[in-house]
């Protein structure tokens, strides 16, 4: 039963469960968006504010991956164009 549930979930959501902390570049590459888009979405409040390293670099967590996935997909879970 658990395997069936896993198979029905979007790959991004399955991946999010494995995320601990990733860089802005890794998230941008994964989703095919620019780092600047991620910064803009953060400033606009569309995704949660990223945690920062002592050097000021953004770090994204599972919460961010799920928010980005939700932002980029429609109600049916398909990627918006």
C-alpha positions in Angstrom: 0.0 0.0 0.0 2.8 2.4 0.9 4.5 1.8 -2.4 1.3 2.7 -4.3 1.0 6.0 -2.4 4.6 6.8 -3.2 4.1 6.1 -6.9 1.2 8.6 -7.1 3.1 11.5 -5.6 5.0 13.9 -7.8 8.7 13.3 -8.1 9.4 16.8 -6.7 7.5 16.0 -3.5 9.2 12.7 -3.1 12.6 14.5 -3.6 11.6 17.2 -1.1 11.4 14.6 1.7 15.1 13.8 1.1 16.2 17.5 1.1 18.0 18.8 4.1 19.6 22.1 3.0 20.5 23.1 -0.6 21.9 26.1 -2.3 19.9 28.5 -4.5 21.8 27.2 -7.6 20.8 23.6 -6.9 17.1 24.6 -6.6 17.3 26.8 -9.6 18.9 24.1 -11.7 16.5 21.4 -10.5 13.4 23.5 -11.4 14.8 25.1 -14.5 14.3 28.7 -13.2 16.9 31.4 -12.5 18.3 32.2 -9.1 17.0 35.7 -9.6 13.4 34.3 -10.0 13.8 32.6 -6.6 15.0 35.8 -5.0 12.1 37.7 -6.5 9.6 35.1 -5.3 11.1 35.3 -1.9 10.8 39.1 -1.8 7.2 39.0 -3.1 6.3 36.5 -0.3 5.5 33.7 -2.8 8.0 31.4 -1.1 9.2 31.4 2.5 12.3 33.5 3.3 15.4 31.4 2.9 17.8 30.6 5.8 21.2 32.3 5.4 24.7 31.1 6.1 27.0 33.3 8.1 28.3 34.6 4.7 24.8 35.5 3.6 24.2 32.7 1.1 20.6 31.4 0.9 19.9 27.8 1.9 16.6 26.1 1.1 14.9 23.3 2.9 12.0 20.9 2.3 9.6 23.7 3.1 11.0 25.7 0.2 11.0 22.8 -2.2 7.3 22.2 -1.5 6.4 25.9 -1.9 8.3 26.2 -5.2 6.6 23.0 -6.4 3.2 24.4 -5.5 4.0 27.7 -7.2 5.2 26.1 -10.4 2.4 23.5 -10.8 -1.3 23.8 -11.4 -4.1 22.2 -9.4 -3.5 18.9 -11.2 0.2 18.8 -10.3 1.4 19.3 -13.9 4.1 21.9 -14.5 2.9 25.2 -15.7 4.4 26.7 -18.9 
